[in-house]
Amino acid sequence: MRYNLFFFALLFGISILSSCVNTDITAEEPTAIAPKVSPVHAIQPKALLPGGSLFTALTEGGRDTILSKIRRIENQQKRKNPIFTAQIKRDFHYFPIVEEFSENGKTYYRPSKDVVCVDETIPTYYIAYYHDRSNFKKEDNLFMYNGVKEVLGQEFADDMVRRYKANKWTISYSYTGGGLNDDIDYAIKESDDGSFFLLKHISPPYGRSINACYFKDGKPYICKKDDDGSIIGKELQ
């Protein structure tokens, strides 16, 4: 039992520190700033532009943190696959994510602090998920904290907690086609201006938690699968 605790605590501690290796544990200013507005009933193109009610601005610190995490992902891919030649760029394009939720039988939309990062040279789509862990305490997972403390010492355990609180971003990505990648490609091709946004369903009415969306003729559309499996756009009601 003690060996299992040692092994589990060691893996957990290493995973936390490795995921936070580029994290400044003294940084406290926000890295994603969502507008303080009431949720809206409909999505309009101007709402997703800078200053709009559904637009979340990234600070320079937020962009730098996201890019450093993407660089680590790219480097890991190069080590796993020698023919992988993706290059990190400083001119990533960022696209918004909007949250949809229901309340009292009505549908509302609000800005998300998550963001989509697109490297068009591959293309590769990354989703940067924002986490506010500022109120996290060791007491929130005291069993794990005590396990790490017993195996690796209190200084290590306390440092792990500080870094976990400061680690505001996690990154998911995909290099291959299929699924959400194909939906995003379709949305970019069909949209009025070559842009898109992701819709995150808090109470999913479409059977999937995240969908690619776009504006065509000024109206919002959501990517769905047709009966034959092809992608089609349906007007977002």
Biotite code that builds the C-alpha atoms (Angstrom):
import biotite.structure as struc

atoms = struc.array([
    struc.Atom([0.000, 0.000, 0.000], chain_id="A", res_id=1, res_name="MET", atom_name="CA", element="C"),
    struc.Atom([2.818, 2.370, 0.929], chain_id="A", res_id=2, res_name="ARG", atom_name="CA", element="C"),
    struc.Atom([4.591, 1.587, -2.341], chain_id="A", res_id=3, res_name="TYR", atom_name="CA", element="C"),
    struc.Atom([1.420, 2.385, -4.289], chain_id="A", res_id=4, res_name="ASN", atom_name="CA", element="C"),
    struc.Atom([1.090, 5.697, -2.465], chain_id="A", res_id=5, res_name="LEU", atom_name="CA", element="C"),
    struc.Atom([4.724, 6.514, -3.216], chain_id="A", res_id=6, res_name="PHE", atom_name="CA", element="C"),
    struc.Atom([4.353, 5.684, -6.896], chain_id="A", res_id=7, res_name="PHE", atom_name="CA", element="C"),
    struc.Atom([1.055, 7.582, -7.279], chain_id="A", res_id=8, res_name="PHE", atom_name="CA", element="C"),
    struc.Atom([2.304, 10.642, -5.392], chain_id="A", res_id=9, res_name="ALA", atom_name="CA", element="C"),
    struc.Atom([5.526, 10.695, -7.392], chain_id="A", res_id=10, res_name="LEU", atom_name="CA", element="C"),
    struc.Atom([3.702, 10.548, -10.718], chain_id="A", res_id=11, res_name="LEU", atom_name="CA", element="C"),
    struc.Atom([1.209, 13.203, -9.631], chain_id="A", res_id=12, res_name="PHE", atom_name="CA", element="C"),
    struc.Atom([3.890, 15.578, -8.386], chain_id="A", res_id=13, res_name="GLY", atom_name="CA", element="C"),
    struc.Atom([5.991, 15.205, -11.527], chain_id="A", res_id=14, res_name="ILE", atom_name="CA", element="C"),
    struc.Atom([2.959, 15.673, -13.795], chain_id="A", res_id=15, res_name="SER", atom_name="CA", element="C"),
    struc.Atom([1.938, 18.867, -11.989], chain_id="A", res_id=16, res_name="ILE", atom_name="CA", element="C"),
    struc.Atom([5.415, 20.387, -12.143], chain_id="A", res_id=17, res_name="LEU", atom_name="CA", element="C"),
    struc.Atom([5.999, 19.359, -15.740], chain_id="A", res_id=18, res_name="SER", atom_name="CA", element="C"),
    struc.Atom([2.688, 20.890, -16.837], chain_id="A", res_id=19, res_name="SER", atom_name="CA", element="C"),
    struc.Atom([3.546, 24.088, -14.978], chain_id="A", res_id=20, res_name="CYS", atom_name="CA", element="C"),
    struc.Atom([7.187, 24.357, -15.983], chain_id="A", res_id=21, res_name="VAL", atom_name="CA", element="C"),
    struc.Atom([6.561, 27.581, -17.907], chain_id="A", res_id=22, res_name="ASN", atom_name="CA", element="C"),
    struc.Atom([4.281, 29.027, -15.256], chain_id="A", res_id=23, res_name="THR", atom_name="CA", element="C"),
    struc.Atom([5.272, 32.142, -13.348], chain_id="A", res_id=24, res_name="ASP", atom_name="CA", element="C"),
    struc.Atom([4.054, 31.387, -9.830], chain_id="A", res_id=25, res_name="ILE", atom_name="CA", element="C"),
    struc.Atom([4.137, 35.081, -8.908], chain_id="A", res_id=26, res_name="THR", atom_name="CA", element="C"),
    struc.Atom([1.860, 36.192, -11.756], chain_id="A", res_id=27, res_name="ALA", atom_name="CA", element="C"),
    struc.Atom([-1.584, 37.183, -10.509], chain_id="A", res_id=28, res_name="GLU", atom_name="CA", element="C"),
    struc.Atom([-3.040, 39.493, -13.155], chain_id="A", res_id=29, res_name="GLU", atom_name="CA", element="C"),
    struc.Atom([-5.754, 37.998, -15.362], chain_id="A", res_id=30, res_name="PRO", atom_name="CA", element="C"),
    struc.Atom([-4.672, 36.476, -18.666], chain_id="A", res_id=31, res_name="THR", atom_name="CA", element="C"),
    struc.Atom([-8.102, 36.443, -20.315], chain_id="A", res_id=32, res_name="ALA", atom_name="CA", element="C"),
    struc.Atom([-10.562, 39.274, -19.818], chain_id="A", res_id=33, res_name="ILE", atom_name="CA", element="C"),
    struc.Atom([-14.212, 38.583, -20.566], chain_id="A", res_id=34, res_name="ALA", atom_name="CA", element="C"),
    struc.Atom([-16.558, 41.577, -20.835], chain_id="A", res_id=35, res_name="PRO", atom_name="CA", element="C"),
    struc.Atom([-18.781, 42.108, -17.807], chain_id="A", res_id=36, res_name="LYS", atom_name="CA", element="C"),
    struc.Atom([-22.126, 42.007, -19.586], chain_id="A", res_id=37, res_name="VAL", atom_name="CA", element="C"),
    struc.Atom([-25.387, 40.169, -19.165], chain_id="A", res_id=38, res_name="SER", atom_name="CA", element="C"),
    struc.Atom([-25.906, 36.991, -21.250], chain_id="A", res_id=39, res_name="PRO", atom_name="CA", element="C"),
    struc.Atom([-27.586, 37.593, -24.604], chain_id="A", res_id=40, res_name="VAL", atom_name="CA", element="C"),
    struc.Atom([-30.367, 35.721, -26.408], chain_id="A", res_id=41, res_name="HIS", atom_name="CA", element="C"),
    struc.Atom([-28.859, 35.817, -29.913], chain_id="A", res_id=42, res_name="ALA", atom_name="CA", element="C"),
    struc.Atom([-25.407, 35.872, -31.519], chain_id="A", res_id=43, res_name="ILE", atom_name="CA", element="C"),
    struc.Atom([-24.572, 38.782, -33.818], chain_id="A", res_id=44, res_name="GLN", atom_name="CA", element="C"),
    struc.Atom([-21.319, 39.159, -35.810], chain_id="A", res_id=45, res_name="PRO", atom_name="CA", element="C"),
    struc.Atom([-20.339, 42.406, -34.097], chain_id="A", res_id=46, res_name="LYS", atom_name="CA", element="C"),
    struc.Atom([-20.624, 40.762, -30.668], chain_id="A", res_id=47, res_name="ALA", atom_name="CA", element="C"),
    struc.Atom([-17.570, 38.601, -31.508], chain_id="A", res_id=48, res_name="LEU", atom_name="CA", element="C"),
    struc.Atom([-15.397, 41.542, -32.540], chain_id="A", res_id=49, res_name="LEU", atom_name="CA", element="C"),
    struc.Atom([-13.019, 43.290, -30.089], chain_id="A", res_id=50, res_name="PRO", atom_name="CA", element="C"),
    struc.Atom([-15.139, 45.233, -27.638], chain_id="A", res_id=51, res_name="GLY", atom_name="CA", element="C"),
    struc.Atom([-18.220, 43.115, -28.376], chain_id="A", res_id=52, res_name="GLY", atom_name="CA", element="C"),
    struc.Atom([-20.350, 41.494, -25.703], chain_id="A", res_id=53, res_name="SER", atom_name="CA", element="C"),
    struc.Atom([-19.122, 37.963, -26.583], chain_id="A", res_id=54, res_name="LEU", atom_name="CA", element="C"),
    struc.Atom([-15.470, 38.794, -27.235], chain_id="A", res_id=55, res_name="PHE", atom_name="CA", element="C"),
    struc.Atom([-12.826, 37.805, -24.678], chain_id="A", res_id=56, res_name="THR", atom_name="CA", element="C"),
    struc.Atom([-9.533, 39.665, -24.915], chain_id="A", res_id=57, res_name="ALA", atom_name="CA", element="C"),
    struc.Atom([-6.226, 37.886, -24.283], chain_id="A", res_id=58, res_name="LEU", atom_name="CA", element="C"),
    struc.Atom([-3.555, 39.810, -22.414], chain_id="A", res_id=59, res_name="THR", atom_name="CA", element="C"),
    struc.Atom([0.024, 39.701, -23.661], chain_id="A", res_id=60, res_name="GLU", atom_name="CA", element="C"),
    struc.Atom([0.887, 37.461, -20.717], chain_id="A", res_id=61, res_name="GLY", atom_name="CA", element="C"),
    struc.Atom([-1.922, 35.097, -21.672], chain_id="A", res_id=62, res_name="GLY", atom_name="CA", element="C"),
    struc.Atom([-0.726, 34.865, -25.278], chain_id="A", res_id=63, res_name="ARG", atom_name="CA", element="C"),
    struc.Atom([2.865, 34.266, -24.179], chain_id="A", res_id=64, res_name="ASP", atom_name="CA", element="C"),
    struc.Atom([1.807, 31.476, -21.821], chain_id="A", res_id=65, res_name="THR", atom_name="CA", element="C"),
    struc.Atom([-0.316, 29.789, -24.486], chain_id="A", res_id=66, res_name="ILE", atom_name="CA", element="C"),
    struc.Atom([2.484, 30.016, -27.065], chain_id="A", res_id=67, res_name="LEU", atom_name="CA", element="C"),
    struc.Atom([5.043, 28.574, -24.647], chain_id="A", res_id=68, res_name="SER", atom_name="CA", element="C"),
    struc.Atom([2.764, 25.601, -23.954], chain_id="A", res_id=69, res_name="LYS", atom_name="CA", element="C"),
    struc.Atom([2.178, 25.096, -27.683], chain_id="A", res_id=70, res_name="ILE", atom_name="CA", element="C"),
    struc.Atom([5.947, 25.189, -28.227], chain_id="A", res_id=71, res_name="ARG", atom_name="CA", element="C"),
    struc.Atom([6.356, 22.364, -25.707], chain_id="A", res_id=72, res_name="ARG", atom_name="CA", element="C"),
    struc.Atom([3.690, 20.322, -27.518], chain_id="A", res_id=73, res_name="ILE", atom_name="CA", element="C"),
    struc.Atom([5.426, 20.877, -30.857], chain_id="A", res_id=74, res_name="GLU", atom_name="CA", element="C"),
    struc.Atom([8.799, 19.872, -29.425], chain_id="A", res_id=75, res_name="ASN", atom_name="CA", element="C"),
    struc.Atom([7.295, 16.707, -27.960], chain_id="A", res_id=76, res_name="GLN", atom_name="CA", element="C"),
    struc.Atom([5.830, 15.851, -31.363], chain_id="A", res_id=77, res_name="GLN", atom_name="CA", element="C"),
    struc.Atom([9.217, 16.337, -33.025], chain_id="A", res_id=78, res_name="LYS", atom_name="CA", element="C"),
    struc.Atom([10.855, 13.948, -30.556], chain_id="A", res_id=79, res_name="ARG", atom_name="CA", element="C"),
    struc.Atom([8.168, 11.321, -31.175], chain_id="A", res_id=80, res_name="LYS", atom_name="CA", element="C"),
    struc.Atom([8.149, 11.752, -34.951], chain_id="A", res_id=81, res_name="ASN", atom_name="CA", element="C"),
    struc.Atom([11.392, 12.877, -36.670], chain_id="A", res_id=82, res_name="PRO", atom_name="CA", element="C"),
    struc.Atom([9.529, 13.854, -39.855], chain_id="A", res_id=83, res_name="ILE", atom_name="CA", element="C"),
    struc.Atom([7.307, 16.288, -37.940], chain_id="A", res_id=84, res_name="PHE", atom_name="CA", element="C"),
    struc.Atom([8.378, 19.749, -39.140], chain_id="A", res_id=85, res_name="THR", atom_name="CA", element="C"),
    struc.Atom([5.779, 22.124, -37.711], chain_id="A", res_id=86, res_name="ALA", atom_name="CA", element="C"),
    struc.Atom([7.236, 25.488, -36.791], chain_id="A", res_id=87, res_name="GLN", atom_name="CA", element="C"),
    struc.Atom([5.994, 27.666, -33.969], chain_id="A", res_id=88, res_name="ILE", atom_name="CA", element="C"),
    struc.Atom([4.821, 31.033, -35.215], chain_id="A", res_id=89, res_name="LYS", atom_name="CA", element="C"),
    struc.Atom([4.272, 34.242, -33.307], chain_id="A", res_id=90, res_name="ARG", atom_name="CA", element="C"),
    struc.Atom([1.347, 35.255, -35.523], chain_id="A", res_id=91, res_name="ASP", atom_name="CA", element="C"),
    struc.Atom([-1.215, 32.683, -34.458], chain_id="A", res_id=92, res_name="PHE", atom_name="CA", element="C"),
    struc.Atom([-4.793, 33.634, -35.191], chain_id="A", res_id=93, res_name="HIS", atom_name="CA", element="C"),
    struc.Atom([-7.169, 33.557, -32.236], chain_id="A", res_id=94, res_name="TYR", atom_name="CA", element="C"),
    struc.Atom([-10.877, 32.825, -32.505], chain_id="A", res_id=95, res_name="PHE", atom_name="CA", element="C"),
    struc.Atom([-13.516, 33.085, -29.784], chain_id="A", res_id=96, res_name="PRO", atom_name="CA", element="C"),
    struc.Atom([-15.470, 30.438, -27.913], chain_id="A", res_id=97, res_name="ILE", atom_name="CA", element="C"),
    struc.Atom([-19.028, 31.220, -26.847], chain_id="A", res_id=98, res_name="VAL", atom_name="CA", element="C"),
    struc.Atom([-20.890, 29.392, -24.092], chain_id="A", res_id=99, res_name="GLU", atom_name="CA", element="C"),
    struc.Atom([-24.529, 28.413, -24.529], chain_id="A", res_id=100, res_name="GLU", atom_name="CA", element="C"),
    struc.Atom([-26.717, 27.572, -21.555], chain_id="A", res_id=101, res_name="PHE", atom_name="CA", element="C"),
    struc.Atom([-30.384, 27.299, -20.700], chain_id="A", res_id=102, res_name="SER", atom_name="CA", element="C"),
    struc.Atom([-32.228, 28.979, -17.875], chain_id="A", res_id=103, res_name="GLU", atom_name="CA", element="C"),
    struc.Atom([-35.957, 28.835, -17.228], chain_id="A", res_id=104, res_name="ASN", atom_name="CA", element="C"),
    struc.Atom([-36.486, 27.231, -20.620], chain_id="A", res_id=105, res_name="GLY", atom_name="CA", element="C"),
    struc.Atom([-34.636, 29.998, -22.495], chain_id="A", res_id=106, res_name="LYS", atom_name="CA", element="C"),
    struc.Atom([-31.296, 29.821, -24.309], chain_id="A", res_id=107, res_name="THR", atom_name="CA", element="C"),
    struc.Atom([-28.573, 32.335, -23.480], chain_id="A", res_id=108, res_name="TYR", atom_name="CA", element="C"),
    struc.Atom([-25.051, 33.034, -24.735], chain_id="A", res_id=109, res_name="TYR", atom_name="CA", element="C"),
    struc.Atom([-22.081, 34.417, -22.837], chain_id="A", res_id=110, res_name="ARG", atom_name="CA", element="C"),
    struc.Atom([-18.351, 34.854, -23.556], chain_id="A", res_id=111, res_name="PRO", atom_name="CA", element="C"),
    struc.Atom([-15.931, 32.102, -22.586], chain_id="A", res_id=112, res_name="SER", atom_name="CA", element="C"),
    struc.Atom([-12.376, 32.734, -21.432], chain_id="A", res_id=113, res_name="LYS", atom_name="CA", element="C"),
    struc.Atom([-11.294, 29.741, -23.531], chain_id="A", res_id=114, res_name="ASP", atom_name="CA", element="C"),
    struc.Atom([-9.885, 30.509, -26.974], chain_id="A", res_id=115, res_name="VAL", atom_name="CA", element="C"),
    struc.Atom([-9.072, 28.730, -30.258], chain_id="A", res_id=116, res_name="VAL", atom_name="CA", element="C"),
    struc.Atom([-5.552, 29.170, -31.641], chain_id="A", res_id=117, res_name="CYS", atom_name="CA", element="C"),
    struc.Atom([-4.990, 28.464, -35.327], chain_id="A", res_id=118, res_name="VAL", atom_name="CA", element="C"),
    struc.Atom([-1.694, 27.927, -37.111], chain_id="A", res_id=119, res_name="ASP", atom_name="CA", element="C"),
    struc.Atom([-2.790, 28.145, -40.741], chain_id="A", res_id=120, res_name="GLU", atom_name="CA", element="C"),
    struc.Atom([0.501, 26.829, -42.133], chain_id="A", res_id=121, res_name="THR", atom_name="CA", element="C"),
    struc.Atom([-0.281, 23.223, -41.126], chain_id="A", res_id=122, res_name="ILE", atom_name="CA", element="C"),
    struc.Atom([-3.222, 23.782, -40.332], chain_id="A", res_id=123, res_name="PRO", atom_name="CA", element="C"),
    struc.Atom([-3.365, 22.949, -36.661], chain_id="A", res_id=124, res_name="THR", atom_name="CA", element="C"),
    struc.Atom([-6.125, 23.876, -34.255], chain_id="A", res_id=125, res_name="TYR", atom_name="CA", element="C"),
    struc.Atom([-5.407, 24.303, -30.567], chain_id="A", res_id=126, res_name="TYR", atom_name="CA", element="C"),
    struc.Atom([-7.987, 24.999, -27.891], chain_id="A", res_id=127, res_name="ILE", atom_name="CA", element="C"),
    struc.Atom([-6.658, 26.845, -24.852], chain_id="A", res_id=128, res_name="ALA", atom_name="CA", element="C"),
    struc.Atom([-8.823, 26.205, -21.806], chain_id="A", res_id=129, res_name="TYR", atom_name="CA", element="C"),
    struc.Atom([-8.713, 28.805, -19.044], chain_id="A", res_id=130, res_name="TYR", atom_name="CA", element="C"),
    struc.Atom([-8.868, 27.773, -15.389], chain_id="A", res_id=131, res_name="HIS", atom_name="CA", element="C"),
    struc.Atom([-9.314, 30.103, -12.437], chain_id="A", res_id=132, res_name="ASP", atom_name="CA", element="C"),
    struc.Atom([-7.558, 28.226, -9.645], chain_id="A", res_id=133, res_name="ARG", atom_name="CA", element="C"),
    struc.Atom([-6.853, 31.261, -7.493], chain_id="A", res_id=134, res_name="SER", atom_name="CA", element="C"),
    struc.Atom([-8.978, 29.895, -4.631], chain_id="A", res_id=135, res_name="ASN", atom_name="CA", element="C"),
    struc.Atom([-7.486, 26.388, -4.678], chain_id="A", res_id=136, res_name="PHE", atom_name="CA", element="C"),
    struc.Atom([-6.148, 25.237, -1.296], chain_id="A", res_id=137, res_name="LYS", atom_name="CA", element="C"),
    struc.Atom([-4.262, 22.147, -0.254], chain_id="A", res_id=138, res_name="LYS", atom_name="CA", element="C"),
    struc.Atom([-7.303, 21.259, 1.846], chain_id="A", res_id=139, res_name="GLU", atom_name="CA", element="C"),
    struc.Atom([-9.265, 20.799, -1.392], chain_id="A", res_id=140, res_name="ASP", atom_name="CA", element="C"),
    struc.Atom([-7.280, 17.594, -1.971], chain_id="A", res_id=141, res_name="ASN", atom_name="CA", element="C"),
    struc.Atom([-5.629, 16.965, 1.362], chain_id="A", res_id=142, res_name="LEU", atom_name="CA", element="C"),
    struc.Atom([-5.175, 13.244, 0.737], chain_id="A", res_id=143, res_name="PHE", atom_name="CA", element="C"),
    struc.Atom([-3.055, 13.925, -2.333], chain_id="A", res_id=144, res_name="MET", atom_name="CA", element="C"),
    struc.Atom([-1.170, 16.785, -0.663], chain_id="A", res_id=145, res_name="TYR", atom_name="CA", element="C"),
    struc.Atom([-0.258, 14.620, 2.327], chain_id="A", res_id=146, res_name="ASN", atom_name="CA", element="C"),
    struc.Atom([0.790, 11.786, 0.031], chain_id="A", res_id=147, res_name="GLY", atom_name="CA", element="C"),
    struc.Atom([3.138, 14.045, -1.954], chain_id="A", res_id=148, res_name="VAL", atom_name="CA", element="C"),
    struc.Atom([4.396, 15.613, 1.286], chain_id="A", res_id=149, res_name="LYS", atom_name="CA", element="C"),
    struc.Atom([5.201, 12.205, 2.781], chain_id="A", res_id=150, res_name="GLU", atom_name="CA", element="C"),
    struc.Atom([7.022, 10.993, -0.307], chain_id="A", res_id=151, res_name="VAL", atom_name="CA", element="C"),
    struc.Atom([8.704, 14.148, -1.635], chain_id="A", res_id=152, res_name="LEU", atom_name="CA", element="C"),
    struc.Atom([8.673, 16.551, 1.322], chain_id="A", res_id=153, res_name="GLY", atom_name="CA", element="C"),
    struc.Atom([6.636, 19.587, 2.374], chain_id="A", res_id=154, res_name="GLN", atom_name="CA", element="C"),
    struc.Atom([8.612, 22.088, 0.300], chain_id="A", res_id=155, res_name="GLU", atom_name="CA", element="C"),
    struc.Atom([7.887, 20.089, -2.855], chain_id="A", res_id=156, res_name="PHE", atom_name="CA", element="C"),
    struc.Atom([4.205, 19.694, -1.914], chain_id="A", res_id=157, res_name="ALA", atom_name="CA", element="C"),
    struc.Atom([3.782, 23.421, -1.179], chain_id="A", res_id=158, res_name="ASP", atom_name="CA", element="C"),
    struc.Atom([5.538, 24.364, -4.421], chain_id="A", res_id=159, res_name="ASP", atom_name="CA", element="C"),
    struc.Atom([3.258, 21.972, -6.308], chain_id="A", res_id=160, res_name="MET", atom_name="CA", element="C"),
    struc.Atom([0.191, 23.741, -4.875], chain_id="A", res_id=161, res_name="VAL", atom_name="CA", element="C"),
    struc.Atom([1.551, 27.197, -5.797], chain_id="A", res_id=162, res_name="ARG", atom_name="CA", element="C"),
    struc.Atom([2.297, 26.124, -9.352], chain_id="A", res_id=163, res_name="ARG", atom_name="CA", element="C"),
    struc.Atom([-1.056, 24.417, -9.745], chain_id="A", res_id=164, res_name="TYR", atom_name="CA", element="C"),
    struc.Atom([-2.848, 27.624, -8.686], chain_id="A", res_id=165, res_name="LYS", atom_name="CA", element="C"),
    struc.Atom([-0.811, 29.668, -11.163], chain_id="A", res_id=166, res_name="ALA", atom_name="CA", element="C"),
    struc.Atom([-1.270, 27.239, -14.071], chain_id="A", res_id=167, res_name="ASN", atom_name="CA", element="C"),
    struc.Atom([-4.212, 28.968, -15.778], chain_id="A", res_id=168, res_name="LYS", atom_name="CA", element="C"),
    struc.Atom([-4.121, 27.278, -19.194], chain_id="A", res_id=169, res_name="TRP", atom_name="CA", element="C"),
    struc.Atom([-4.338, 23.743, -20.557], chain_id="A", res_id=170, res_name="THR", atom_name="CA", element="C"),
    struc.Atom([-4.040, 23.037, -24.281], chain_id="A", res_id=171, res_name="ILE", atom_name="CA", element="C"),
    struc.Atom([-5.754, 20.457, -26.462], chain_id="A", res_id=172, res_name="SER", atom_name="CA", element="C"),
    struc.Atom([-4.818, 20.048, -30.106], chain_id="A", res_id=173, res_name="TYR", atom_name="CA", element="C"),
    struc.Atom([-5.175, 17.980, -33.252], chain_id="A", res_id=174, res_name="SER", atom_name="CA", element="C"),
    struc.Atom([-2.871, 17.583, -36.243], chain_id="A", res_id=175, res_name="TYR", atom_name="CA", element="C"),
    struc.Atom([-5.056, 15.266, -38.277], chain_id="A", res_id=176, res_name="THR", atom_name="CA", element="C"),
    struc.Atom([-8.380, 15.669, -40.041], chain_id="A", res_id=177, res_name="GLY", atom_name="CA", element="C"),
    struc.Atom([-11.698, 14.398, -38.813], chain_id="A", res_id=178, res_name="GLY", atom_name="CA", element="C"),
    struc.Atom([-14.126, 15.469, -36.145], chain_id="A", res_id=179, res_name="GLY", atom_name="CA", element="C"),
    struc.Atom([-13.879, 19.076, -35.031], chain_id="A", res_id=180, res_name="LEU", atom_name="CA", element="C"),
    struc.Atom([-11.007, 19.793, -37.433], chain_id="A", res_id=181, res_name="ASN", atom_name="CA", element="C"),
    struc.Atom([-13.211, 19.043, -40.449], chain_id="A", res_id=182, res_name="ASP", atom_name="CA", element="C"),
    struc.Atom([-16.025, 21.128, -38.981], chain_id="A", res_id=183, res_name="ASP", atom_name="CA", element="C"),
    struc.Atom([-13.703, 24.099, -38.525], chain_id="A", res_id=184, res_name="ILE", atom_name="CA", element="C"),
    struc.Atom([-12.391, 23.735, -42.076], chain_id="A", res_id=185, res_name="ASP", atom_name="CA", element="C"),
    struc.Atom([-15.975, 23.718, -43.346], chain_id="A", res_id=186, res_name="TYR", atom_name="CA", element="C"),
    struc.Atom([-16.930, 26.753, -41.234], chain_id="A", res_id=187, res_name="ALA", atom_name="CA", element="C"),
    struc.Atom([-13.950, 28.756, -42.517], chain_id="A", res_id=188, res_name="ILE", atom_name="CA", element="C"),
    struc.Atom([-14.803, 27.875, -46.132], chain_id="A", res_id=189, res_name="LYS", atom_name="CA", element="C"),
    struc.Atom([-18.510, 28.711, -45.815], chain_id="A", res_id=190, res_name="GLU", atom_name="CA", element="C"),
    struc.Atom([-18.291, 31.838, -43.653], chain_id="A", res_id=191, res_name="SER", atom_name="CA", element="C"),
    struc.Atom([-18.667, 35.387, -44.879], chain_id="A", res_id=192, res_name="ASP", atom_name="CA", element="C"),
    struc.Atom([-15.129, 36.399, -43.926], chain_id="A", res_id=193, res_name="ASP", atom_name="CA", element="C"),
    struc.Atom([-13.126, 33.206, -43.413], chain_id="A", res_id=194, res_name="GLY", atom_name="CA", element="C"),
    struc.Atom([-13.593, 33.224, -39.648], chain_id="A", res_id=195, res_name="SER", atom_name="CA", element="C"),
    struc.Atom([-15.402, 30.940, -37.222], chain_id="A", res_id=196, res_name="PHE", atom_name="CA", element="C"),
    struc.Atom([-16.196, 30.496, -33.549], chain_id="A", res_id=197, res_name="PHE", atom_name="CA", element="C"),
    struc.Atom([-16.778, 27.522, -31.296], chain_id="A", res_id=198, res_name="LEU", atom_name="CA", element="C"),
    struc.Atom([-19.991, 27.048, -29.358], chain_id="A", res_id=199, res_name="LEU", atom_name="CA", element="C"),
    struc.Atom([-19.620, 25.281, -26.021], chain_id="A", res_id=200, res_name="LYS", atom_name="CA", element="C"),
    struc.Atom([-22.888, 23.800, -24.804], chain_id="A", res_id=201, res_name="HIS", atom_name="CA", element="C"),
    struc.Atom([-23.269, 23.861, -21.052], chain_id="A", res_id=202, res_name="ILE", atom_name="CA", element="C"),
    struc.Atom([-26.454, 21.791, -21.484], chain_id="A", res_id=203, res_name="SER", atom_name="CA", element="C"),
    struc.Atom([-25.807, 20.250, -24.911], chain_id="A", res_id=204, res_name="PRO", atom_name="CA", element="C"),
    struc.Atom([-28.904, 20.236, -27.139], chain_id="A", res_id=205, res_name="PRO", atom_name="CA", element="C"),
    struc.Atom([-26.894, 19.060, -30.153], chain_id="A", res_id=206, res_name="TYR", atom_name="CA", element="C"),
    struc.Atom([-25.399, 15.865, -28.729], chain_id="A", res_id=207, res_name="GLY", atom_name="CA", element="C"),
    struc.Atom([-21.837, 17.251, -28.572], chain_id="A", res_id=208, res_name="ARG", atom_name="CA", element="C"),
    struc.Atom([-20.256, 19.627, -26.097], chain_id="A", res_id=209, res_name="SER", atom_name="CA", element="C"),
    struc.Atom([-18.397, 21.794, -28.652], chain_id="A", res_id=210, res_name="ILE", atom_name="CA", element="C"),
    struc.Atom([-19.470, 22.710, -32.207], chain_id="A", res_id=211, res_name="ASN", atom_name="CA", element="C"),
    struc.Atom([-17.897, 24.821, -34.927], chain_id="A", res_id=212, res_name="ALA", atom_name="CA", element="C"),
    struc.Atom([-20.035, 27.776, -36.036], chain_id="A", res_id=213, res_name="CYS", atom_name="CA", element="C"),
    struc.Atom([-19.794, 30.598, -38.556], chain_id="A", res_id=214, res_name="TYR", atom_name="CA", element="C"),
    struc.Atom([-21.674, 33.530, -40.042], chain_id="A", res_id=215, res_name="PHE", atom_name="CA", element="C"),
    struc.Atom([-23.133, 33.355, -43.536], chain_id="A", res_id=216, res_name="LYS", atom_name="CA", element="C"),
    struc.Atom([-25.064, 36.335, -44.908], chain_id="A", res_id=217, res_name="ASP", atom_name="CA", element="C"),
    struc.Atom([-24.841, 37.760, -41.396], chain_id="A", res_id=218, res_name="GLY", atom_name="CA", element="C"),
    struc.Atom([-26.638, 34.804, -39.798], chain_id="A", res_id=219, res_name="LYS", atom_name="CA", element="C"),
    struc.Atom([-25.045, 32.292, -37.401], chain_id="A", res_id=220, res_name="PRO", atom_name="CA", element="C"),
    struc.Atom([-24.778, 28.679, -38.570], chain_id="A", res_id=221, res_name="TYR", atom_name="CA", element="C"),
    struc.Atom([-23.724, 25.552, -36.707], chain_id="A", res_id=222, res_name="ILE", atom_name="CA", element="C"),
    struc.Atom([-21.900, 22.605, -38.301], chain_id="A", res_id=223, res_name="CYS", atom_name="CA", element="C"),
    struc.Atom([-23.859, 19.357, -38.148], chain_id="A", res_id=224, res_name="LYS", atom_name="CA", element="C"),
    struc.Atom([-23.620, 15.932, -39.764], chain_id="A", res_id=225, res_name="LYS", atom_name="CA", element="C"),
    struc.Atom([-26.086, 15.142, -42.559], chain_id="A", res_id=226, res_name="ASP", atom_name="CA", element="C"),
    struc.Atom([-27.704, 11.715, -42.942], chain_id="A", res_id=227, res_name="ASP", atom_name="CA", element="C"),
    struc.Atom([-24.894, 10.608, -45.256], chain_id="A", res_id=228, res_name="ASP", atom_name="CA", element="C"),
    struc.Atom([-22.203, 11.754, -42.816], chain_id="A", res_id=229, res_name="GLY", atom_name="CA", element="C"),
    struc.Atom([-21.259, 14.903, -44.717], chain_id="A", res_id=230, res_name="SER", atom_name="CA", element="C"),
    struc.Atom([-20.985, 18.250, -42.949], chain_id="A", res_id=231, res_name="ILE", atom_name="CA", element="C"),
    struc.Atom([-23.762, 20.783, -43.429], chain_id="A", res_id=232, res_name="ILE", atom_name="CA", element="C"),
    struc.Atom([-24.510, 24.141, -41.886], chain_id="A", res_id=233, res_name="GLY", atom_name="CA", element="C"),
    struc.Atom([-27.788, 24.696, -40.062], chain_id="A", res_id=234, res_name="LYS", atom_name="CA", element="C"),
    struc.Atom([-28.974, 28.088, -38.999], chain_id="A", res_id=235, res_name="GLU", atom_name="CA", element="C"),
    struc.Atom([-28.466, 28.524, -35.282], chain_id="A", res_id=236, res_name="LEU", atom_name="CA", element="C"),
    struc.Atom([-31.825, 29.152, -33.686], chain_id="A", res_id=237, res_name="GLN", atom_name="CA", element="C"),
])
